[in-house]
Amino acid sequence: MRGGLIELASTGMWVPEKVLTNADLERMVDTTDEWITERTGIKERRIAGDDMTAVEMGYRAGKAAVADAGLEPADVDAIIVSTATPDRLLPATACDIQARLEARDAVAFDVWGACSGWLYAINIGSGLILSEQAETVLCVATEKMSAIVDWTDRATCVLFGDAAGATVLRRSGGNGHGILSTYMRSDGTLAELLYRSPLDSGSVPVDVAELAVRDGYLRMAGREVFKNAVRSMCEAVDAVLEKAGVTKDEIDLLVPHQANIRIIEATARYAGLSMDRVWVNVDRYGNTSSATIPVALHEAREAGRIEEGSLVLMVTFGAGLTWAGMLIRW
């Protein structure tokens, strides 16, 4: 079994054209632009149309990432998809994306890690390569959060948007480029802080009171999620830096999960990084769950903030509760 580093060889993203602003939300629920901006930093988010599926969004981001790596879909050996919003429960979203890409020889499966799912997928994909079960792995995060948000719940509907992001993994060409360290954790005892309520199972007789909560919508205890998010992301910062033997001063760019500007600011302070060394796009997209980091990576590359040799720290948290971190040399 060969060792060596695994690199993120490319990036790709796709977001819907439709923009939903805070002003739009003021006409939908009892909220204000000032309230949303002050507490979350979000000004607008992208919303996919009824005819746009999680599969189609993931396919577009994945296709872009494959092209960015200078490859064809036939070159992909494995497709790993993170999504909390599958179009259907069976088959895996990854299988439907495989079919759209026409990557016929690729194994395809999903990862359920909520907002941490994409970093989980990167870890799994790296393992496939290091164990010589694959040479090229496509990791996709595709999230149609608008489909599971209760648009009458002002505590959650202002937070989320739709997007997809992707990257191709392969063995590093050398020079210390690639994934330097990773960290993953979960705490299922905190599951009730952030969850999706169950859908009606179709059982009979139906209890009306029970049916009322079986709506499939996202539910969140915002204050407790905030507290645990800051704690877990700071823990991930320490873990990946210690594993890699890297100091906070050496970090070129922090790319955190884009859930809330206050969480991002708290994590940056803990990491000793000024905000000009942190990529932020939560103001434009809101929280797109596991798609936030791959979308942010792509934008940071496009803006010239990530170049060859850049040391990039990624940290995230999500429902589960789950959290993860990763340090890469681009």
N, C-alpha and C positions, 0 to 999 in steps of 0.2 A: 504494500500500500504506500503510495507516494505521499509525502508531506507537502509543505509549502503553503503559501498564502492564496486565498481566494479573493478575487477582485470584483467590484461592481463595474462591469465593463461599459455600461451605458445607462441612460435614463430615457423615460418617455412619460407623457402625461396626456390626459384629456379631461376637459371640463365642459359642461353644457354652456350654451350661449346665454340662456335666460338668467338675468340678474335679479335677485330679490333683495331690495334695500331695506334698511331699518324704517324708512318712511313708508314703504309698502306694508311692513308689519304693523305699523301704527294703525293702519286701516283694517287690520285683521283681528288683532287682540289688544288687550288693555296694556300697552307698553309705550315707550318713547325711545327715540333715537338716543337721547342723552342717557337714559337708564341702561340701554344695551351697551353703548360705547364705554361708559364708565366702568361697568362690571366685567365686560368681556373683551373689549377692544374690537369687536366685530362691527363692520359698517354695512357689509353686504355678503351674500352667499350665492352660489350657482345652484339652479334647480333644473333637474332633468325632466323632460316632458313625459307624458304617459307612455309614449311609444319608444322611449329610450330605456333599455334594460341594463342591468348590471353587467350582463355578458357583453353587450355591445360596447359599453364604456371600457370594460377591461380589455376587450379585443383591440380597441383603438389605441389605448395606452401601450399594450403589449406589442402591437405591430410597430409602433414608433420606437420602442426600446430595442427590438430586434434589428430594425433598420439602422439605428444609431450605433449598434455594435458591429455593423458591416456584415450582418448575417441574413440568411433566409429562414423562414419558419421551419423548413425541413432540417435545419441544423440544430434545432432545439431538442434536447433529450428529455427534459422534464419541465412541466409547468405547475407551479405552486401558486394558488390563489388565496388571498385573504379577503374575506367579505363577511360582514354582519348582516347583509341585505341580499341574500340570494334570490334570484327570480323564482326558483323552485328548490325544494329540498333534495330531490333526486332527479337527475344525476348531479354530481359535483359541478359547480360553476366552472371549474378548471376544465372539465371535459367539454363543456359547451364552447369555451374559449378555444380549446384545442381544435375543435371542429371548424370554428370560424377562421382560425389561422391556417388550417390545413397542415398542421404539424403532426402528421399521422403516426410518426414513430415515437412520439413523446409520451411518457407516463404523465398523468394529470390528476391532481387531487387538491382538496381545499384544506385550509387551516382556519380554525375558529379561535382567534385570540383577541377579538374585538379590536380596539385601537392599537394594540401591540402586535396584531397579527402579521403585519408586513415584516417586522424585524424577526418575528418567530419564523416566518417563511424563509428569510435570508439564512438563518441559522440552519434550518433543515436542508435547504438547497446546498449550502456549503458542505454539509455532511455527506450528501449524495456524491459530490465531486471528490471529496477527500477519500471516500470509501470506493472510489472508481466505479460507481454505478451510473454516473453521468459525467459528461464533459461540459455541457452547456445547459444552464438552468434559467428559465424565465420566471421571475417572481412578480406577481401582479397583485395590486390592491385595488379593488373596485367597490365603491360604496354609494348606493342610492339611499342616503339617509332620509331624504324627504318622504320616502315610502313608509317609514316606520315612526315618523314624528307625529305626535298629536298636535294638530295645528290650532287647537283651542287651548293648549297648555302653554302659557306664556313663559314658564320657567325653562322649557326645553326647546320649543319651536324656534326661538331666536338664535339658537346655538349652532345648528347643523346645516350642512350643504352636501352637494353631490360632486364626486370627482373620482378619477382613476389615475393611478401611477404605476410605473413598472421599471424593472431593471433586469439586465442579463448578468448572470454570474458565470465566471470561468476561472481557470487557474491564472494566477498573476504572472506577468512577464518578467518579474524580478524587481530589483532595486527597492525592495521593501514596500512595494505598493500592494494594497489589499486590506483585508480585514485583520486588524491587529488584536482585537479582543472583543468579547461579547458577554452579555449577562441577561438572564431571563429568570423571572420569578412570578409566582401567583399566590393569591390568598383567597381561597373560596369562601372563607368565613365572612368576607365582606361583599358577597355577591348581591345582597339586597340593596346595596347603595346605588347600583347602576345595572339595570336589567331591562329586557324586553318582556312585557307581559305575555302570557300564553294566548295563542289563538283558540277560538272555540274548537273543541275536539270533535264536535258533531255528535256527542253522546246524548242519549235520551234516557229518561226525561231531562229536560233542560231546566236548571235552576236559574231564574232570572237574575238574581243578585250575583251569582257566580258568572253568568254570561256577560254582565256589564264590565267586568275587569278582563275578560278574555278578548281584548281588542288588538293584540299584537303590537302595541305602541311602546315606545321607549319610556322608561320611568327612572328618575334620578333624584337622589338626595344631594342636592348641589353643594351644600356647605361641607358635608362629610367627604364627598368626592374630592373637592378642592384640597382639603387638608391632607388626604391620603395621596393625592396626585403629587403634591409638592414633596412629601416625604419620600415616596417611591422613586421619583425621578432624580432626586438628590442622591439617593442610595445607588441608583444606577450609574450616576456620574462617578462616584467614588470607586465603584467596583471595576468599571472598564478601564479607568485611568490606572488604578493599582495593578491590574492584570497586565497592562501593556508597559508599565514602568514609565508612564508619561505624566508630566505635570500639567496643571491647569493653564499655566502660562504658554505652553506650547500649542494649545488648540488654536487653529485658524478660524474655525467656524463651528458654532453650535446650531444644529438643526433639530429642534425639539418638536414633539407632537403639538399641533396647533389646535389646542382646545380652548384656551383662554389666555389673554395677554397677561393677566396677573400671575397665572401659573408659570408662564414663560419667563416673566421678569424675576420671579422668586428663584427659579432654577438657575437663571443666568447669574444672579447675585451669589448664589451658593457656589457656582463654578468659578466665581471671580472674573466674569466676563462682562465687559460693557456691552450695551445693546447693539452697538455697531459691529459686534462680532457674533451676532445671533441673527439667523434668517427668520423673518416674520412675514407671514402672509395671511394670518387668521383674520385680518381686517377685510380681506377681499374674498375669502372662501368660507369662513367659518370653520367649524369642526367637521372634517370629512372622514372621521374615524381613521382606519388604518391607511387611507390614501394620503394623509397629510404629509408624512415624511417623504415618500417618493416624489410627490408633487413639488414639495419644497426643494428637494435635491435637484430636480430638473430645472426649476426656476433659478436656483443659485448658480448652477453651471451656465445657464444661458446668460446670466448677468455678469459672468466672469468672477464670481465670488468663490468658486471652486475651480482650481486649476490643478495641473499635474503636480503631485507632491503635497497638496493641501492636506492638513490633518483635520478630519471632520468628526465631530462627536454627535451622535444621535441618541436621544432618550425619549421614551414614551410610556404611557400608562393607559389602561382601558378597563372595561368591564371584566369582572372575574373575581376580584380585581387581578389584573395582569400588569406587569411592567417589564421593561427591557432597555438595554443600552447597547451601543455598538460604537467602536472607534475604528475608523478606516483612514488609510493613507491613499488618497486618490491617485 
